[in-house]
Amino acid sequence: MSNLVNANNSRANHIYGRSVALVVSIFVCLAAGTPYLYGVYGPQLIKQCGLTATDSATISLCTNIGAGFGGLPGGVIIDRFGPQLAILFGSVFITVGYFGVYRIYQAALSSLPLICIFMCIMGFGSITSYFATLKAAQANFPKHRGSAGAVPVSCYGLSATLLSIIAASYFNGNSGGFIGFLSIYCGGFTFIGSWFVHIYLDEEDADKSLQHSPSISSQFLNNENAIDSTNDEEAVLLLSRDNSGSNLKDMVTNNTGGNPGGASSVTDTLGPVPDNTVPPPPPERSNSLHGSFSFWGIGSRTPRSSAASISSSQAPLINSLRDSYENSQSSRAPAMSKQQSLASLNSTSTALGVSKRPTPKSSLQIVVELLKNKNFIVHYSIVSVLSGIGQMYIYTVGFIVIAQYYYGKEPGSNESIDTDSHQIIRRLLQKMSGGAPPGSDKMAAALQALQVSVISISSFSGRLIAGVLSDFIHKRYHIQRLWIVLVTIIFFSGGQLLIMNLQRADLIIIPSIIVGASYGLIFGTYPAVIADEFGTKTFSTTWGLICTGPLITLFILNKYFGMIYDHNTDPGTGICYKGNDCYRGAFELSFGLCLLFFAVTLCVIYVKRKP
């Protein structure tokens, strides 16, 4: 009892610390989410250094190499050294990366490799800081992973909005000064945040018991409703929490105090497991799936990763252990020797599968096992393609704006362009550009900043909504989180169609809203999906590996975009005047990928429909 009280006091004392860590994560992510800001200064950087749209695609790819492939070693650092040191390292890399790009811009160096190196460094620092806050949120609030994880995820997406407003208000026409500002602001905020983001052990210890506990007795794993290997540890935790919320092995140690005679207090709680004890058979289920929402994973037939289904399936086991003990006690002598009591306790511990703990796996072993896991490969592919499509639009929106802004203008002409904008958008652009006339470069830069802001706000909203919504439908209605992903693909497809057909600069805001929100929904939903499927002990390593995937999609789409754009660009001015013909082919390809992975996601939902 005293141990239970101490545990409750420890949790109460850590509520403040966990809350502070979550709040500070907001500011860290607002400073770390700058890779998506490339659309604000990218075209100006390319022009200043005398590069091409294809070179710009290479730069954005290198940013994602730092943020994608860098996410894997970053995740290993977080899992090994904790979020505090990881964020500290991240702040150094962000500062070095942006300062290097700033110096290149000021000197107008036409060195693509050097720019790529510094952008890669910046991307690595950003993603490491972001993953650290996400790891802390998931570990500190394990019962609300979707909602807690949505906070850093959404703020990471909102970062570009805040900074694009600053760029339009204080650095309009001065992209070099803005890049220098980023090196100070982003590096400074992440450095300060590193002192406050921690993982608190009362919750982390519970999560460790999930990850290190071996499977339950093999007789239970052979049942139709047996729990798969990724969720055995959750069942062990649920079994042990039925008594005092702590691991059975720890409960034995605390109650006996090293004295064999004290074991009776635990035996009285659970009782020994007789050799002839057999768990009750699992509930019968209907062979007919047609006409049922459960056919598609909605309702009681939830995925195996659902903690709710684990809890319900283990309830008969707990009751059986207690009933068997009471029945066996009635036929035994009133007194039991200490040796018999200890033997019974050991058999109980062995039956529950918590008597031994394996040696923790290395990061390399974890990665190798994940790459051999078919379930992981499917999720890896879905995230890779969908997020790659979103990132292509984010990194190329500046060029899309230029193509639409100068659509119909003759090369070399000085005529003023009336974008025929709606009143609200026109006034907003006038304010953001400092009253610049239509057709000026400042107005074009303001329109670029507006698109980045809209994408960022939409991404923030999507991430925030996805985390809360996925928790709600998963816990309340036992609906798979992947349904959110499926609906998101529909929105993604609609956004691609709009981009291919719009021919007005002011209307680009519509696909920006749709694509930004869809991108946010994907990244707001999937961390909880991965945590449910593979646990949180190695979450940063797993999620870091997941985030290497979008690089492949981004490389293909961005390169294809750059080839089409350069082919239609006027060699004298470096501007494409053909509107959506400057990039249509790239979005036709992305639209086809959306249709393909709509079918893939639907198949995954179908497979996961079983309990």
C-alpha positions, -999 to 999 in steps of 0.1 A, spaced: 0 0 0 28 24 9 44 17 -25 12 25 -42 8 58 -23 44 67 -32 38 60 -68 7 82 -68 26 110 -51 54 107 -77 29 110 -105 13 140 -89 47 157 -84 56 151 -120 24 166 -135 39 201 -133 72 189 -149 54 171 -177 32 201 -184 62 224 -185 79 201 -210 49 200 -232 45 238 -232 82 244 -239 79 219 -267 56 244 -284 84 270 -286 110 245 -296 89 232 -325 80 268 -336 118 274 -340 126 239 -355 99 238 -382 118 260 -406 126 234 -434 91 241 -447 100 278 -449 122 273 -480 94 285 -503 97 320 -488 133 326 -497 141 298 -521 135 316 -555 154 346 -543 183 325 -531 184 307 -565 184 340 -584 211 356 -561 234 326 -566 227 322 -604 212 287 -601 182 270 -618 149 254 -608 164 220 -610 192 232 -587 164 244 -563 149 209 -564 184 195 -554 186 220 -525 152 211 -512 161 174 -515 193 180 -494 172 197 -468 151 166 -466 181 144 -465 191 161 -434 155 160 -420 148 125 -434 179 103 -433 191 125 -404 159 116 -385 172 80 -380 205 89 -363 186 117 -346 161 92 -332 189 69 -320 205 99 -302 172 107 -285 165 71 -274 201 68 -261 208 102 -245 173 116 -240 155 147 -254 175 173 -235 209 166 -251 192 159 -285 176 194 -286 209 209 -275 227 192 -304 199 203 -327 202 240 -318 239 239 -327 232 223 -361 204 248 -369 226 278 -361 255 265 -382 233 255 -411 215 288 -415 246 309 -408 264 291 -436 236 298 -461 235 334 -450 272 339 -458 267 322 -492 238 345 -500 258 376 -490 288 366 -511 265 354 -540 285 322 -543 273 299 -571 282 268 -552 254 242 -552 273 216 -531 281 241 -504 245 253 -501 233 217 -500 257 208 -472 245 237 -450 209 230 -458 214 193 -449 230 204 -415 200 227 -408 175 199 -417 192 175 -393 192 199 -364 155 207 -370 143 172 -372 163 161 -342 149 188 -320 114 180 -333 116 143 -327 129 149 -292 98 169 -283 76 143 -299 93 115 -279 89 135 -247 52 141 -253 45 105 -262 64 91 -232 51 116 -206 14 111 -216 11 75 -227 -26 73 -222 -32 103 -245 -5 98 -272 -25 112 -300 -35 144 -282 -2 150 -265 18 142 -297 -5 166 -317 10 196 -297 46 194 -310 35 180 -344 11 209 -350 35 236 -338 62 222 -360 38 228 -389 28 262 -377 64 275 -375 64 285 -412 34 307 -407 50 327 -379 82 331 -397 67 339 -431 47 368 -415 80 380 -400 97 378 -434 69 397 -451 67 424 -424 103 430 -416 125 415 -444 105 421 -476 130 421 -504 158 413 -480 160 375 -481 197 375 -470 188 394 -438 159 370 -431 182 340 -434 206 356 -410 177 362 -386 168 325 -388 202 314 -376 198 335 -344 161 330 -337 159 293 -344 192 283 -328 185 304 -297 150 292 -290 159 255 -294 190 260 -271 168 276 -244 142 249 -248 167 221 -243 168 229 -205 132 222 -199 122 192 -220 126 160 -200 110 125 -198 97 118 -163 104 83 -150 71 74 -134 55 72 -168 86 60 -186 91 31 -162 56 19 -171 65 21 -207 98 2 -201 78 -27 -187 58 -27 -219 89 -30 -240 111 -54 -221 85 -79 -208 85 -111 -228 54 -128 -242 27 -142 -220 25 -179 -215 25 -197 -248 -9 -214 -241 -25 -180 -244 -6 -170 -276 -20 -200 -294 -56 -188 -291 -74 -171 -320 -76 -139 -300 -40 -141 -288 -20 -109 -288 7 -105 -314 43 -100 -304 42 -62 -306 15 -61 -279 24 -88 -255 41 -63 -233 8 -42 -231 -10 -73 -218 16 -79 -191 13 -43 -180 -25 -46 -178 -23 -78 -158 1 -63 -133 -18 -30 -131 -49 -48 -119 -34 -49 -84 -12 -19 -77 -3 -4 -111 33 -18 -109 51 -47 -124 46 -81 -107 83 -86 -102 86 -52 -85 56 -60 -64 71 -92 -52 103 -74 -42 86 -45 -25 61 -66 -5 86 -93 7 114 -69 15 138 -97 8 121 -120 34 105 -152 20 79 -150 47 65 -118 32 55 -135 0 21 -145 14 8 -109 9 13 -112 -28 0 -148 -29 -31 -136 -12 -36 -111 -39 -32 -132 -70 -27 -167 -56 -7 -195 -71 -17 -209 -105 -25 -246 -103 -10 -269 -130 -44 -278 -143 -56 -242 -147 -67 -235 -183 -79 -201 -194 -115 -199 -207 -119 -200 -244 -121 -168 -263 -156 -154 -271 -171 -168 -303 -173 -145 -333 -196 -146 -363 -183 -161 -395 -203 -136 -415 -187 -103 -422 -211 -89 -448 -235 -62 -437 -213 -53 -407 -193 -21 -402 -167 -44 -386 -160 -58 -420 -139 -26 -426 -125 -23 -391 -153 -2 -375 -169 -13 -342 -159 -41 -319 -135 -58 -343 -107 -34 -337 -71 -38 -347 -49 -59 -326 -30 -28 -316 -60 -16 -297 -54 -15 -260 -91 -18 -254 -92 -52 -271 -62 -64 -251 -78 -53 -219 -111 -71 -226 -93 -103 -238 -73 -105 -206 -101 -99 -181 -111 -137 -182 -75 -146 -175 -73 -125 -144 -107 -138 -131 -96 -174 -139 -64 -170 -119 -83 -158 -88 -112 -184 -91 -87 -212 -95 -68 -201 -65 -99 -199 -43 -110 -234 -54 -76 -249 -48 -73 -232 -14 -106 -249 -2 -91 -284 -8 -57 -276 8 -46 -277 44 -51 -244 63 -14 -239 68 11 -237 39 48 -237 44 69 -208 33 87 -229 8 53 -239 -8 42 -203 -8 73 -192 -26 71 -221 -51 35 -211 -59 45 -175 -63 73 -184 -86 49 -205 -107 25 -176 -109 53 -153 -120 65 -178 -146 30 -184 -160 26 -146 -165 59 -145 -183 75 -117 -162 101 -136 -143 129 -127 -168 137 -97 -189 157 -99 -221 187 -77 -228 176 -45 -246 182 -46 -283 207 -23 -300 195 4 -324 209 -16 -354 190 -47 -343 158 -26 -340 162 -12 -375 170 -46 -391 139 -62 -374 117 -33 -386 130 -36 -422 121 -73 -421 86 -66 -408 60 -66 -436 36 -45 -415 63 -18 -410 71 -18 -448 35 -11 -457 33 18 -432 67 31 -444 54 31 -480 22 50 -472 40 77 -452 67 79 -479 44 86 -508 18 108 -491 43 130 -472 65 132 -503 36 145 -524 29 172 -497 66 181 -494 69 185 -532 42 212 -532 56 229 -501 91 232 -516 79 242 -551 50 266 -542 74 296 -547 79 286 -583 42 279 -588 35 314 -576 60 329 -600 46 310 -629 11 321 -622 20 356 -612 38 363 -646 14 342 -666 6 359 -699 33 385 -697 57 389 -725 94 382 -717 113 414 -712 81 435 -709 78 461 -682 40 462 -682 23 461 -648 4 429 -641 -30 430 -625 -35 397 -608 -72 402 -607 -72 393 -571 -101 393 -548 -104 424 -526 -93 407 -494 -63 390 -510 -53 422 -528 -54 442 -496 -34 416 -478 -8 415 -505 -5 452 -505 0 452 -467 25 424 -468 45 440 -496 46 474 -480 23 490 -507 43 477 -537 25 481 -570 11 450 -588 36 434 -611 66 442 -589 90 417 -575 80 427 -539 44 418 -547 55 384 -560 75 378 -528 45 388 -507 24 362 -526 50 336 -520 50 344 -482 12 343 -482 11 307 -497 37 295 -472 16 310 -443 -15 294 -456 2 260 -460 16 263 -425 -17 273 -408 -35 245 -427 -8 220 -417 -10 231 -381 -48 227 -381 -46 193 -397 -20 180 -373 -39 193 -342 -72 180 -354 -58 146 -364 -42 139 -330 -74 146 -310 -97 130 -336 -77 98 -339 -77 94 -301 -115 100 -300 -125 76 -328 -100 50 -316 -110 50 -280 -147 59 -281 -158 40 -313 -130 15 -318 -124 28 -353 -90 24 -369 -69 56 -371 -61 47 -407 -96 58 -417 -84 94 -412 -55 86 -436 -79 73 -462 -101 104 -461 -69 125 -462 -59 109 -495 -92 120 -511 -84 156 -501 -49 152 -514 -62 140 -548 -85 170 -550 -57 194 -543 -36 179 -571 -65 183 -596 -69 220 -586 -31 227 -590 -32 212 -625 -62 233 -637 -60 267 -619 -46 297 -640 -49 325 -614 -23 335 -589 -48 346 -562 -66 312 -564 -35 292 -555 -45 297 -519 -72 271 -524 -49 241 -532 -25 255 -506 -52 251 -479 -61 216 -491 -26 202 -495 -14 219 -463 -43 204 -442 -39 170 -458 -2 170 -451 -9 179 -415 -35 152 -411 -10 126 -423 17 137 -398 -8 142 -370 -23 107 -373 7 85 -381 28 90 -350 0 75 -329 -4 47 -355 33 39 -352 33 41 -314 3 17 -312 19 -8 -336 55 -8 -324 55 8 -289 71 40 -275 103 27 -260 121 29 -294 96 53 -309 122 79 -320 142 52 -338 111 38 -355 97 72 -365 131 83 -376 133 54 -400 97 61 -412 107 96 -421 135 85 -444 109 73 -469 96 106 -482 130 114 -496 125 89 -524 92 103 -535 104 139 -531 135 132 -552 115 118 -580 87 144 -580 110 174 -574 134 164 -601 105 158 -625 91 192 -615 124 209 -621 129 193 -655 95 204 -667 98 239 -652 133 245 -667 121 233 -701 94 260 -702 115 288 -686 126 317 -706 164 316 -707 168 354 -707 147 362 -676 147 328 -658 109 330 -655 83 306 -668 53 325 -683 31 295 -692 11 292 -660 2 256 -650 19 243 -681 51 250 -663 46 221 -639 14 202 -649 32 169 -655 46 166 -620 12 169 -604 -3 144 -629 22 119 -615 14 128 -579 -23 124 -586 -17 89 -599 2 80 -568 -27 93 -546 -51 69 -564 -26 40 -560 -21 45 -523 -58 50 -517 -62 14 -527 -32 3 -506 -46 20 -474 -80 5 -480 -64 -30 -481 -45 -23 -449 -78 -13 -432 -94 -45 -445 -66 -67 -432 -66 -50 -397 -103 -54 -393 -99 -86 -373 -97 -85 -335 
